[in-house]
Amino acid sequence: MNTISLTDLDSKIRSGADFVLLEALPPRYYEQKHLPGAKNMPHDAVDGLAAGLIGDREREVVIYCASPTCQNSSVAARRLETLGYRHVRVFEGGKSAWEDAGLPLQTS
């Protein structure tokens, strides 16, 4: 599974790069706080939400969850790959690493 570092993800977000950032947690956690520009795609709703949130299967996707021990992002990434999405990366540090680095979060 391809991963992305905190530094690389921060650079992508700040530069306005063309990619889709997805949080693989239930809506209540997403609404409390999420990474800038992220969309919510719970790991158990990938099949129903992927086409609408991502669209093109060639588009780059970065997916994250709560922390390094949370497996939701890996589950969702594997499912996206099974559905034919070719450029999926996981930010393994998750929301906790982002917050610990003092980087900004958004609320819904």
Biopython code that builds the backbone (N, CA, C, O; Angstrom):
import numpy as np
from Bio.PDB.StructureBuilder import StructureBuilder

atoms = [
    (1, "MET", "N", (0.835, -1.178, 0.000)),
    (1, "MET", "CA", (0.000, 0.000, 0.000)),
    (1, "MET", "C", (0.886, 1.249, 0.000)),
    (1, "MET", "O", (1.828, 1.347, 0.786)),
    (2, "ASN", "N", (0.583, 2.183, -0.868)),
    (2, "ASN", "CA", (1.350, 3.425, -0.956)),
    (2, "ASN", "C", (0.962, 4.357, 0.185)),
    (2, "ASN", "O", (-0.206, 4.444, 0.563)),
    (3, "THR", "N", (1.958, 5.049, 0.724)),
    (3, "THR", "CA", (1.712, 5.985, 1.816)),
    (3, "THR", "C", (2.235, 7.368, 1.433)),
    (3, "THR", "O", (2.936, 7.528, 0.435)),
    (4, "ILE", "N", (1.879, 8.359, 2.246)),
    (4, "ILE", "CA", (2.355, 9.718, 2.072)),
    (4, "ILE", "C", (2.733, 10.255, 3.443)),
    (4, "ILE", "O", (2.053, 9.983, 4.432)),
    (5, "SER", "N", (3.812, 11.011, 3.499)),
    (5, "SER", "CA", (4.281, 11.559, 4.769)),
    (5, "SER", "C", (3.502, 12.815, 5.145)),
    (5, "SER", "O", (2.814, 13.413, 4.318)),
    (6, "LEU", "N", (3.627, 13.189, 6.387)),
    (6, "LEU", "CA", (3.005, 14.416, 6.885)),
    (6, "LEU", "C", (3.499, 15.618, 6.093)),
    (6, "LEU", "O", (2.702, 16.456, 5.671)),
    (7, "THR", "N", (4.791, 15.705, 5.893)),
    (7, "THR", "CA", (5.377, 16.839, 5.172)),
    (7, "THR", "C", (4.870, 16.917, 3.742)),
    (7, "THR", "O", (4.518, 17.994, 3.261)),
    (8, "ASP", "N", (4.833, 15.771, 3.061)),
    (8, "ASP", "CA", (4.367, 15.758, 1.675)),
    (8, "ASP", "C", (2.881, 16.097, 1.576)),
    (8, "ASP", "O", (2.471, 16.810, 0.660)),
    (9, "LEU", "N", (2.076, 15.598, 2.504)),
    (9, "LEU", "CA", (0.651, 15.903, 2.474)),
    (9, "LEU", "C", (0.424, 17.388, 2.760)),
    (9, "LEU", "O", (-0.382, 18.030, 2.087)),
    (10, "ASP", "N", (1.120, 17.931, 3.739)),
    (10, "ASP", "CA", (1.000, 19.353, 4.042)),
    (10, "ASP", "C", (1.362, 20.185, 2.813)),
    (10, "ASP", "O", (0.670, 21.152, 2.493)),
    (11, "SER", "N", (2.431, 19.817, 2.130)),
    (11, "SER", "CA", (2.842, 20.550, 0.925)),
    (11, "SER", "C", (1.780, 20.477, -0.162)),
    (11, "SER", "O", (1.496, 21.473, -0.827)),
    (12, "LYS", "N", (1.195, 19.303, -0.341)),
    (12, "LYS", "CA", (0.139, 19.124, -1.352)),
    (12, "LYS", "C", (-1.056, 20.027, -1.056)),
    (12, "LYS", "O", (-1.580, 20.694, -1.948)),
    (13, "ILE", "N", (-1.475, 20.039, 0.195)),
    (13, "ILE", "CA", (-2.632, 20.855, 0.574)),
    (13, "ILE", "C", (-2.316, 22.339, 0.376)),
    (13, "ILE", "O", (-3.114, 23.071, -0.209)),
    (14, "ARG", "N", (-1.161, 22.779, 0.860)),
    (14, "ARG", "CA", (-0.781, 24.196, 0.767)),
    (14, "ARG", "C", (-0.618, 24.659, -0.676)),
    (14, "ARG", "O", (-0.896, 25.816, -0.990)),
    (15, "SER", "N", (-0.172, 23.769, -1.552)),
    (15, "SER", "CA", (0.062, 24.157, -2.947)),
    (15, "SER", "C", (-1.208, 24.127, -3.792)),
    (15, "SER", "O", (-1.217, 24.609, -4.925)),
    (16, "GLY", "N", (-2.274, 23.563, -3.240)),
    (16, "GLY", "CA", (-3.513, 23.466, -4.010)),
    (16, "GLY", "C", (-3.454, 22.375, -5.071)),
    (16, "GLY", "O", (-4.153, 22.451, -6.081)),
    (17, "ALA", "N", (-2.634, 21.373, -4.849)),
    (17, "ALA", "CA", (-2.490, 20.273, -5.810)),
    (17, "ALA", "C", (-3.845, 19.630, -6.095)),
    (17, "ALA", "O", (-4.749, 19.650, -5.259)),
    (18, "ASP", "N", (-3.965, 19.062, -7.286)),
    (18, "ASP", "CA", (-5.216, 18.415, -7.705)),
    (18, "ASP", "C", (-5.223, 16.971, -7.210)),
    (18, "ASP", "O", (-4.649, 16.085, -7.841)),
    (19, "PHE", "N", (-5.874, 16.749, -6.084)),
    (19, "PHE", "CA", (-6.055, 15.413, -5.538)),
    (19, "PHE", "C", (-7.281, 15.450, -4.634)),
    (19, "PHE", "O", (-7.787, 16.519, -4.294)),
    (20, "VAL", "N", (-7.748, 14.269, -4.252)),
    (20, "VAL", "CA", (-8.903, 14.167, -3.358)),
    (20, "VAL", "C", (-8.401, 13.676, -2.007)),
    (20, "VAL", "O", (-7.707, 12.663, -1.920)),
    (21, "LEU", "N", (-8.758, 14.401, -0.962)),
    (21, "LEU", "CA", (-8.385, 14.042, 0.400)),
    (21, "LEU", "C", (-9.632, 13.526, 1.105)),
    (21, "LEU", "O", (-10.646, 14.220, 1.173)),
    (22, "LEU", "N", (-9.554, 12.311, 1.627)),
    (22, "LEU", "CA", (-10.709, 11.662, 2.234)),
    (22, "LEU", "C", (-10.426, 11.229, 3.663)),
    (22, "LEU", "O", (-9.364, 10.685, 3.964)),
    (23, "GLU", "N", (-11.396, 11.479, 4.540)),
    (23, "GLU", "CA", (-11.321, 10.970, 5.908)),
    (23, "GLU", "C", (-12.200, 9.732, 6.003)),
    (23, "GLU", "O", (-13.374, 9.769, 5.633)),
    (24, "ALA", "N", (-11.633, 8.634, 6.498)),
    (24, "ALA", "CA", (-12.320, 7.339, 6.532)),
    (24, "ALA", "C", (-12.965, 7.050, 7.882)),
    (24, "ALA", "O", (-13.067, 5.893, 8.289)),
    (25, "LEU", "N", (-13.397, 8.092, 8.573)),
    (25, "LEU", "CA", (-14.043, 7.938, 9.878)),
    (25, "LEU", "C", (-15.532, 8.233, 9.765)),
    (25, "LEU", "O", (-15.962, 8.857, 8.795)),
    (26, "PRO", "N", (-16.331, 7.794, 10.745)),
    (26, "PRO", "CA", (-17.758, 8.114, 10.728)),
    (26, "PRO", "C", (-17.996, 9.627, 10.732)),
    (26, "PRO", "O", (-17.149, 10.382, 11.210)),
    (27, "PRO", "N", (-19.136, 10.074, 10.207)),
    (27, "PRO", "CA", (-19.424, 11.497, 10.070)),
    (27, "PRO", "C", (-19.252, 12.321, 11.351)),
    (27, "PRO", "O", (-18.797, 13.462, 11.276)),
    (28, "ARG", "N", (-19.594, 11.790, 12.501)),
    (28, "ARG", "CA", (-19.513, 12.595, 13.732)),
    (28, "ARG", "C", (-18.077, 13.019, 14.027)),
    (28, "ARG", "O", (-17.860, 14.111, 14.553)),
    (29, "TYR", "N", (-17.093, 12.183, 13.702)),
    (29, "TYR", "CA", (-15.687, 12.536, 13.916)),
    (29, "TYR", "C", (-15.205, 13.532, 12.863)),
    (29, "TYR", "O", (-14.438, 14.448, 13.162)),
    (30, "TYR", "N", (-15.661, 13.343, 11.641)),
    (30, "TYR", "CA", (-15.335, 14.273, 10.561)),
    (30, "TYR", "C", (-15.869, 15.664, 10.887)),
    (30, "TYR", "O", (-15.165, 16.660, 10.722)),
    (31, "GLU", "N", (-17.097, 15.725, 11.343)),
    (31, "GLU", "CA", (-17.720, 17.018, 11.639)),
    (31, "GLU", "C", (-17.021, 17.748, 12.783)),
    (31, "GLU", "O", (-16.974, 18.978, 12.785)),
    (32, "GLN", "N", (-16.478, 17.016, 13.752)),
    (32, "GLN", "CA", (-15.766, 17.644, 14.868)),
    (32, "GLN", "C", (-14.520, 18.365, 14.386)),
    (32, "GLN", "O", (-14.277, 19.513, 14.758)),
    (33, "LYS", "N", (-13.728, 17.689, 13.553)),
    (33, "LYS", "CA", (-12.523, 18.281, 12.975)),
    (33, "LYS", "C", (-11.980, 17.352, 11.903)),
    (33, "LYS", "O", (-12.026, 16.128, 12.021)),
    (34, "HIS", "N", (-11.461, 17.983, 10.847)),
    (34, "HIS", "CA", (-10.860, 17.223, 9.751)),
    (34, "HIS", "C", (-9.768, 18.052, 9.084)),
    (34, "HIS", "O", (-9.688, 19.266, 9.276)),
    (35, "LEU", "N", (-8.940, 17.391, 8.309)),
    (35, "LEU", "CA", (-7.868, 18.076, 7.605)),
    (35, "LEU", "C", (-8.460, 19.035, 6.576)),
    (35, "LEU", "O", (-9.541, 18.779, 6.046)),
    (36, "PRO", "N", (-7.763, 20.140, 6.287)),
    (36, "PRO", "CA", (-8.285, 21.140, 5.349)),
    (36, "PRO", "C", (-8.616, 20.547, 3.981)),
    (36, "PRO", "O", (-7.782, 19.902, 3.346)),
    (37, "GLY", "N", (-9.845, 20.781, 3.549)),
    (37, "GLY", "CA", (-10.284, 20.321, 2.237)),
    (37, "GLY", "C", (-10.725, 18.876, 2.164)),
    (37, "GLY", "O", (-11.119, 18.403, 1.098)),
    (38, "ALA", "N", (-10.667, 18.164, 3.281)),
    (38, "ALA", "CA", (-11.039, 16.741, 3.265)),
    (38, "ALA", "C", (-12.543, 16.559, 3.078)),
    (38, "ALA", "O", (-13.352, 17.393, 3.487)),
    (39, "LYS", "N", (-12.879, 15.460, 2.458)),
    (39, "LYS", "CA", (-14.269, 15.022, 2.331)),
    (39, "LYS", "C", (-14.432, 13.772, 3.179)),
    (39, "LYS", "O", (-13.464, 13.057, 3.435)),
    (40, "ASN", "N", (-15.646, 13.513, 3.609)),
    (40, "ASN", "CA", (-15.896, 12.359, 4.467)),
    (40, "ASN", "C", (-16.335, 11.153, 3.646)),
    (40, "ASN", "O", (-17.315, 11.211, 2.903)),
    (41, "MET", "N", (-15.581, 10.049, 3.797)),
    (41, "MET", "CA", (-15.942, 8.778, 3.175)),
    (41, "MET", "C", (-15.650, 7.677, 4.189)),
    (41, "MET", "O", (-14.565, 7.096, 4.176)),
    (42, "PRO", "N", (-16.606, 7.386, 5.065)),
    (42, "PRO", "CA", (-16.394, 6.324, 6.052)),
    (42, "PRO", "C", (-15.950, 5.026, 5.375)),
    (42, "PRO", "O", (-16.375, 4.713, 4.263)),
    (43, "HIS", "N", (-15.099, 4.289, 6.061)),
    (43, "HIS", "CA", (-14.521, 3.076, 5.470)),
    (43, "HIS", "C", (-15.571, 2.044, 5.084)),
    (43, "HIS", "O", (-15.329, 1.210, 4.211)),
    (44, "ASP", "N", (-16.734, 2.091, 5.724)),
    (44, "ASP", "CA", (-17.787, 1.119, 5.410)),
    (44, "ASP", "C", (-18.790, 1.641, 4.384)),
    (44, "ASP", "O", (-19.827, 1.017, 4.155)),
    (45, "ALA", "N", (-18.484, 2.786, 3.765)),
    (45, "ALA", "CA", (-19.390, 3.361, 2.764)),
    (45, "ALA", "C", (-18.675, 3.650, 1.445)),
    (45, "ALA", "O", (-19.176, 4.411, 0.618)),
    (46, "VAL", "N", (-17.518, 3.049, 1.254)),
    (46, "VAL", "CA", (-16.710, 3.310, 0.067)),
    (46, "VAL", "C", (-17.483, 3.018, -1.213)),
    (46, "VAL", "O", (-17.483, 3.842, -2.128)),
    (47, "ASP", "N", (-18.128, 1.886, -1.296)),
    (47, "ASP", "CA", (-18.814, 1.499, -2.530)),
    (47, "ASP", "C", (-19.852, 2.529, -2.953)),
    (47, "ASP", "O", (-19.983, 2.828, -4.140)),
    (48, "GLY", "N", (-20.579, 3.066, -2.006)),
    (48, "GLY", "CA", (-21.646, 4.011, -2.329)),
    (48, "GLY", "C", (-21.182, 5.439, -2.545)),
    (48, "GLY", "O", (-21.882, 6.221, -3.189)),
    (49, "LEU", "N", (-20.016, 5.797, -2.020)),
    (49, "LEU", "CA", (-19.577, 7.197, -2.064)),
    (49, "LEU", "C", (-18.420, 7.487, -3.014)),
    (49, "LEU", "O", (-18.248, 8.631, -3.434)),
    (50, "ALA", "N", (-17.635, 6.491, -3.358)),
    (50, "ALA", "CA", (-16.403, 6.724, -4.120)),
    (50, "ALA", "C", (-16.641, 7.460, -5.434)),
    (50, "ALA", "O", (-15.961, 8.449, -5.711)),
    (51, "ALA", "N", (-17.566, 7.014, -6.230)),
    (51, "ALA", "CA", (-17.772, 7.625, -7.544)),
    (51, "ALA", "C", (-18.126, 9.110, -7.419)),
    (51, "ALA", "O", (-17.625, 9.931, -8.187)),
    (52, "GLY", "N", (-18.980, 9.456, -6.463)),
    (52, "GLY", "CA", (-19.379, 10.845, -6.295)),
    (52, "GLY", "C", (-18.304, 11.733, -5.699)),
    (52, "GLY", "O", (-18.220, 12.913, -6.039)),
    (53, "LEU", "N", (-17.485, 11.189, -4.818)),
    (53, "LEU", "CA", (-16.452, 11.993, -4.168)),
    (53, "LEU", "C", (-15.154, 12.081, -4.966)),
    (53, "LEU", "O", (-14.444, 13.084, -4.893)),
    (54, "ILE", "N", (-14.849, 11.039, -5.721)),
    (54, "ILE", "CA", (-13.574, 10.992, -6.438)),
    (54, "ILE", "C", (-13.765, 11.188, -7.933)),
    (54, "ILE", "O", (-13.070, 11.988, -8.561)),
    (55, "GLY", "N", (-14.720, 10.447, -8.499)),
    (55, "GLY", "CA", (-14.927, 10.515, -9.941)),
    (55, "GLY", "C", (-13.923, 9.652, -10.677)),
    (55, "GLY", "O", (-13.942, 8.426, -10.564)),
    (56, "ASP", "N", (-13.050, 10.293, -11.428)),
    (56, "ASP", "CA", (-12.067, 9.640, -12.289)),
    (56, "ASP", "C", (-11.182, 8.666, -11.504)),
    (56, "ASP", "O", (-10.569, 9.039, -10.504)),
    (57, "ARG", "N", (-11.127, 7.442, -11.961)),
    (57, "ARG", "CA", (-10.320, 6.413, -11.287)),
    (57, "ARG", "C", (-8.815, 6.661, -11.419)),
    (57, "ARG", "O", (-8.020, 5.996, -10.755)),
    (58, "GLU", "N", (-8.422, 7.602, -12.260)),
    (58, "GLU", "CA", (-7.006, 7.947, -12.420)),
    (58, "GLU", "C", (-6.600, 9.102, -11.498)),
    (58, "GLU", "O", (-5.417, 9.428, -11.411)),
    (59, "ARG", "N", (-7.538, 9.707, -10.830)),
    (59, "ARG", "CA", (-7.245, 10.851, -9.960)),
    (59, "ARG", "C", (-6.520, 10.392, -8.699)),
    (59, "ARG", "O", (-6.802, 9.319, -8.166)),
    (60, "GLU", "N", (-5.589, 11.208, -8.229)),
    (60, "GLU", "CA", (-4.870, 10.868, -7.004)),
    (60, "GLU", "C", (-5.799, 11.019, -5.799)),
    (60, "GLU", "O", (-6.554, 11.986, -5.696)),
    (61, "VAL", "N", (-5.727, 10.046, -4.896)),
    (61, "VAL", "CA", (-6.531, 10.032, -3.680)),
    (61, "VAL", "C", (-5.606, 9.821, -2.489)),
    (61, "VAL", "O", (-4.738, 8.948, -2.511)),
    (62, "VAL", "N", (-5.800, 10.634, -1.441)),
    (62, "VAL", "CA", (-5.109, 10.425, -0.170)),
    (62, "VAL", "C", (-6.182, 10.206, 0.873)),
    (62, "VAL", "O", (-7.130, 10.985, 0.972)),
    (63, "ILE", "N", (-6.038, 9.160, 1.642)),
    (63, "ILE", "CA", (-7.042, 8.810, 2.638)),
    (63, "ILE", "C", (-6.379, 8.659, 4.011)),
    (63, "ILE", "O", (-5.267, 8.144, 4.127)),
    (64, "TYR", "N", (-7.080, 9.116, 5.033)),
    (64, "TYR", "CA", (-6.534, 9.055, 6.393)),
    (64, "TYR", "C", (-7.650, 8.732, 7.372)),
    (64, "TYR", "O", (-8.831, 8.786, 7.029)),
    (65, "CYS", "N", (-7.255, 8.392, 8.611)),
    (65, "CYS", "CA", (-8.236, 8.195, 9.683)),
    (65, "CYS", "C", (-7.717, 8.865, 10.948)),
    (65, "CYS", "O", (-7.116, 9.936, 10.864)),
    (66, "ALA", "N", (-7.928, 8.276, 12.100)),
    (66, "ALA", "CA", (-7.669, 8.965, 13.360)),
    (66, "ALA", "C", (-6.202, 9.013, 13.773)),
    (66, "ALA", "O", (-5.719, 10.050, 14.229)),
    (67, "SER", "N", (-5.496, 7.904, 13.617)),
    (67, "SER", "CA", (-4.146, 7.792, 14.177)),
    (67, "SER", "C", (-3.407, 6.642, 13.500)),
    (67, "SER", "O", (-3.987, 5.928, 12.682)),
    (68, "PRO", "N", (-2.127, 6.460, 13.838)),
    (68, "PRO", "CA", (-1.385, 5.349, 13.238)),
    (68, "PRO", "C", (-1.967, 3.964, 13.556)),
    (68, "PRO", "O", (-1.739, 3.016, 12.805)),
    (69, "THR", "N", (-2.705, 3.839, 14.646)),
    (69, "THR", "CA", (-3.267, 2.531, 14.991)),
    (69, "THR", "C", (-4.645, 2.289, 14.370)),
    (69, "THR", "O", (-5.140, 1.162, 14.382)),
    (70, "CYS", "N", (-5.250, 3.317, 13.839)),
    (70, "CYS", "CA", (-6.572, 3.194, 13.203)),
    (70, "CYS", "C", (-6.412, 2.526, 11.836)),
    (70, "CYS", "O", (-5.540, 2.909, 11.056)),
    (71, "GLN", "N", (-7.231, 1.553, 11.551)),
    (71, "GLN", "CA", (-7.136, 0.808, 10.287)),
    (71, "GLN", "C", (-8.166, 1.225, 9.239)),
    (71, "GLN", "O", (-8.161, 0.692, 8.129)),
    (72, "ASN", "N", (-9.047, 2.166, 9.570)),
    (72, "ASN", "CA", (-10.105, 2.563, 8.630)),
    (72, "ASN", "C", (-9.544, 3.019, 7.283)),
    (72, "ASN", "O", (-10.091, 2.678, 6.234)),
    (73, "SER", "N", (-8.461, 3.784, 7.311)),
    (73, "SER", "CA", (-7.911, 4.290, 6.047)),
    (73, "SER", "C", (-7.348, 3.152, 5.190)),
    (73, "SER", "O", (-7.488, 3.172, 3.967)),
    (74, "SER", "N", (-6.728, 2.185, 5.808)),
    (74, "SER", "CA", (-6.203, 1.038, 5.053)),
    (74, "SER", "C", (-7.326, 0.202, 4.462)),
    (74, "SER", "O", (-7.236, -0.255, 3.323)),
    (75, "VAL", "N", (-8.377, 0.005, 5.236)),
    (75, "VAL", "CA", (-9.544, -0.742, 4.744)),
    (75, "VAL", "C", (-10.147, -0.023, 3.542)),
    (75, "VAL", "O", (-10.432, -0.644, 2.518)),
    (76, "ALA", "N", (-10.339, 1.287, 3.672)),
    (76, "ALA", "CA", (-10.928, 2.067, 2.585)),
    (76, "ALA", "C", (-10.017, 2.085, 1.359)),
    (76, "ALA", "O", (-10.494, 1.964, 0.230)),
    (77, "ALA", "N", (-8.706, 2.236, 1.574)),
    (77, "ALA", "CA", (-7.769, 2.263, 0.451)),
    (77, "ALA", "C", (-7.786, 0.952, -0.319)),
    (77, "ALA", "O", (-7.802, 0.951, -1.550)),
    (78, "ARG", "N", (-7.784, -0.159, 0.401)),
    (78, "ARG", "CA", (-7.831, -1.468, -0.282)),
    (78, "ARG", "C", (-9.116, -1.599, -1.095)),
    (78, "ARG", "O", (-9.102, -2.131, -2.204)),
    (79, "ARG", "N", (-10.223, -1.114, -0.542)),
    (79, "ARG", "CA", (-11.496, -1.206, -1.269)),
    (79, "ARG", "C", (-11.467, -0.323, -2.516)),
    (79, "ARG", "O", (-11.948, -0.724, -3.575)),
    (80, "LEU", "N", (-10.900, 0.878, -2.387)),
    (80, "LEU", "CA", (-10.789, 1.748, -3.567)),
    (80, "LEU", "C", (-9.950, 1.088, -4.649)),
    (80, "LEU", "O", (-10.297, 1.148, -5.828)),
    (81, "GLU", "N", (-8.862, 0.467, -4.261)),
    (81, "GLU", "CA", (-8.018, -0.226, -5.236)),
    (81, "GLU", "C", (-8.779, -1.369, -5.899)),
    (81, "GLU", "O", (-8.644, -1.586, -7.103)),
    (82, "THR", "N", (-9.573, -2.096, -5.127)),
    (82, "THR", "CA", (-10.393, -3.173, -5.685)),
    (82, "THR", "C", (-11.399, -2.634, -6.694)),
    (82, "THR", "O", (-11.711, -3.294, -7.685)),
    (83, "LEU", "N", (-11.905, -1.425, -6.433)),
    (83, "LEU", "CA", (-12.872, -0.790, -7.341)),
    (83, "LEU", "C", (-12.205, -0.171, -8.570)),
    (83, "LEU", "O", (-12.888, 0.348, -9.453)),
    (84, "GLY", "N", (-10.870, -0.224, -8.627)),
    (84, "GLY", "CA", (-10.167, 0.242, -9.817)),
    (84, "GLY", "C", (-9.511, 1.605, -9.704)),
    (84, "GLY", "O", (-9.005, 2.119, -10.701)),
    (85, "TYR", "N", (-9.502, 2.205, -8.527)),
    (85, "TYR", "CA", (-8.802, 3.481, -8.348)),
    (85, "TYR", "C", (-7.312, 3.169, -8.271)),
    (85, "TYR", "O", (-6.878, 2.335, -7.476)),
    (86, "ARG", "N", (-6.531, 3.856, -9.115)),
    (86, "ARG", "CA", (-5.153, 3.451, -9.321)),
    (86, "ARG", "C", (-4.120, 4.231, -8.529)),
    (86, "ARG", "O", (-2.993, 3.762, -8.369)),
    (87, "HIS", "N", (-4.469, 5.401, -8.032)),
    (87, "HIS", "CA", (-3.479, 6.259, -7.372)),
    (87, "HIS", "C", (-3.940, 6.596, -5.956)),
    (87, "HIS", "O", (-4.254, 7.746, -5.650)),
    (88, "VAL", "N", (-3.974, 5.593, -5.111)),
    (88, "VAL", "CA", (-4.467, 5.735, -3.734)),
    (88, "VAL", "C", (-3.276, 5.681, -2.786)),
    (88, "VAL", "O", (-2.433, 4.788, -2.871)),
    (89, "ARG", "N", (-3.226, 6.656, -1.879)),
    (89, "ARG", "CA", (-2.168, 6.702, -0.865)),
    (89, "ARG", "C", (-2.813, 6.871, 0.504)),
    (89, "ARG", "O", (-3.884, 7.464, 0.631)),
    (90, "VAL", "N", (-2.150, 6.344, 1.519)),
    (90, "VAL", "CA", (-2.641, 6.437, 2.889)),
    (90, "VAL", "C", (-1.716, 7.336, 3.697)),
    (90, "VAL", "O", (-0.497, 7.166, 3.681)),
    (91, "PHE", "N", (-2.309, 8.296, 4.407)),
    (91, "PHE", "CA", (-1.562, 9.091, 5.370)),
    (91, "PHE", "C", (-1.705, 8.377, 6.707)),
    (91, "PHE", "O", (-2.710, 8.532, 7.401)),
    (92, "GLU", "N", (-0.690, 7.596, 7.062)),
    (92, "GLU", "CA", (-0.773, 6.704, 8.215)),
    (92, "GLU", "C", (-0.817, 7.429, 9.559)),
    (92, "GLU", "O", (-1.372, 6.897, 10.520)),
    (93, "GLY", "N", (-0.256, 8.609, 9.646)),
    (93, "GLY", "CA", (-0.265, 9.340, 10.912)),
    (93, "GLY", "C", (-1.653, 9.780, 11.327)),
    (93, "GLY", "O", (-1.945, 9.920, 12.514)),
    (94, "GLY", "N", (-2.503, 9.995, 10.344)),
    (94, "GLY", "CA", (-3.875, 10.373, 10.609)),
    (94, "GLY", "C", (-4.031, 11.743, 11.257)),
    (94, "GLY", "O", (-3.093, 12.533, 11.365)),
    (95, "LYS", "N", (-5.262, 11.976, 11.679)),
    (95, "LYS", "CA", (-5.620, 13.255, 12.269)),
    (95, "LYS", "C", (-4.776, 13.587, 13.494)),
    (95, "LYS", "O", (-4.454, 14.754, 13.722)),
    (96, "SER", "N", (-4.416, 12.588, 14.280)),
    (96, "SER", "CA", (-3.641, 12.844, 15.498)),
    (96, "SER", "C", (-2.251, 13.379, 15.170)),
    (96, "SER", "O", (-1.787, 14.307, 15.832)),
    (97, "ALA", "N", (-1.573, 12.822, 14.169)),
    (97, "ALA", "CA", (-0.241, 13.301, 13.793)),
    (97, "ALA", "C", (-0.325, 14.713, 13.228)),
    (97, "ALA", "O", (0.538, 15.550, 13.492)),
    (98, "TRP", "N", (-1.360, 14.967, 12.457)),
    (98, "TRP", "CA", (-1.568, 16.297, 11.879)),
    (98, "TRP", "C", (-1.745, 17.334, 12.994)),
    (98, "TRP", "O", (-1.118, 18.394, 12.986)),
    (99, "GLU", "N", (-2.597, 17.007, 13.930)),
    (99, "GLU", "CA", (-2.870, 17.907, 15.050)),
    (99, "GLU", "C", (-1.627, 18.076, 15.940)),
    (99, "GLU", "O", (-1.324, 19.188, 16.373)),
    (100, "ASP", "N", (-0.913, 16.985, 16.212)),
    (100, "ASP", "CA", (0.301, 17.037, 17.033)),
    (100, "ASP", "C", (1.371, 17.934, 16.397)),
    (100, "ASP", "O", (2.186, 18.531, 17.100)),
    (101, "ALA", "N", (1.360, 18.022, 15.067)),
    (101, "ALA", "CA", (2.328, 18.868, 14.365)),
    (101, "ALA", "C", (1.908, 20.346, 14.382)),
    (101, "ALA", "O", (2.618, 21.207, 13.862)),
    (102, "GLY", "N", (0.753, 20.624, 14.983)),
    (102, "GLY", "CA", (0.278, 22.004, 15.057)),
    (102, "GLY", "C", (-0.308, 22.521, 13.761)),
    (102, "GLY", "O", (-0.409, 23.732, 13.566)),
    (103, "LEU", "N", (-0.697, 21.619, 12.872)),
    (103, "LEU", "CA", (-1.259, 22.022, 11.593)),
    (103, "LEU", "C", (-2.758, 22.275, 11.729)),
    (103, "LEU", "O", (-3.400, 21.706, 12.612)),
    (104, "PRO", "N", (-3.323, 23.122, 10.869)),
    (104, "PRO", "CA", (-4.724, 23.519, 11.019)),
    (104, "PRO", "C", (-5.719, 22.406, 10.691)),
    (104, "PRO", "O", (-5.477, 21.549, 9.841)),
    (105, "LEU", "N", (-6.826, 22.453, 11.389)),
    (105, "LEU", "CA", (-7.957, 21.551, 11.127)),
    (105, "LEU", "C", (-9.183, 22.409, 10.837)),
    (105, "LEU", "O", (-9.235, 23.585, 11.197)),
    (106, "GLN", "N", (-10.159, 21.805, 10.185)),
    (106, "GLN", "CA", (-11.422, 22.476, 9.896)),
    (106, "GLN", "C", (-12.535, 21.762, 10.630)),
    (106, "GLN", "O", (-12.382, 20.609, 11.034)),
    (107, "THR", "N", (-13.665, 22.448, 10.804)),
    (107, "THR", "CA", (-14.867, 21.841, 11.364)),
    (107, "THR", "C", (-16.002, 22.011, 10.377)),
    (107, "THR", "O", (-15.961, 22.885, 9.511)),
    (108, "SER", "N", (-17.009, 21.178, 10.508)),
    (108, "SER", "CA", (-18.175, 21.279, 9.620)),
    (108, "SER", "C", (-19.233, 22.157, 10.229)),
    (108, "SER", "O", (-20.288, 22.360, 9.628)),
]
sb = StructureBuilder()
sb.init_structure("model")
sb.init_model(0)
sb.init_chain("A")
sb.init_seg("    ")
for serial, (resi, resn, name, xyz) in enumerate(atoms, 1):
    if name == "N":
        sb.init_residue(resn, " ", resi, " ")
    sb.init_atom(name, np.array(xyz, "f"), 0.0, 1.0, " ", f" {name:<3s}", serial, name[0])
structure = sb.get_structure()
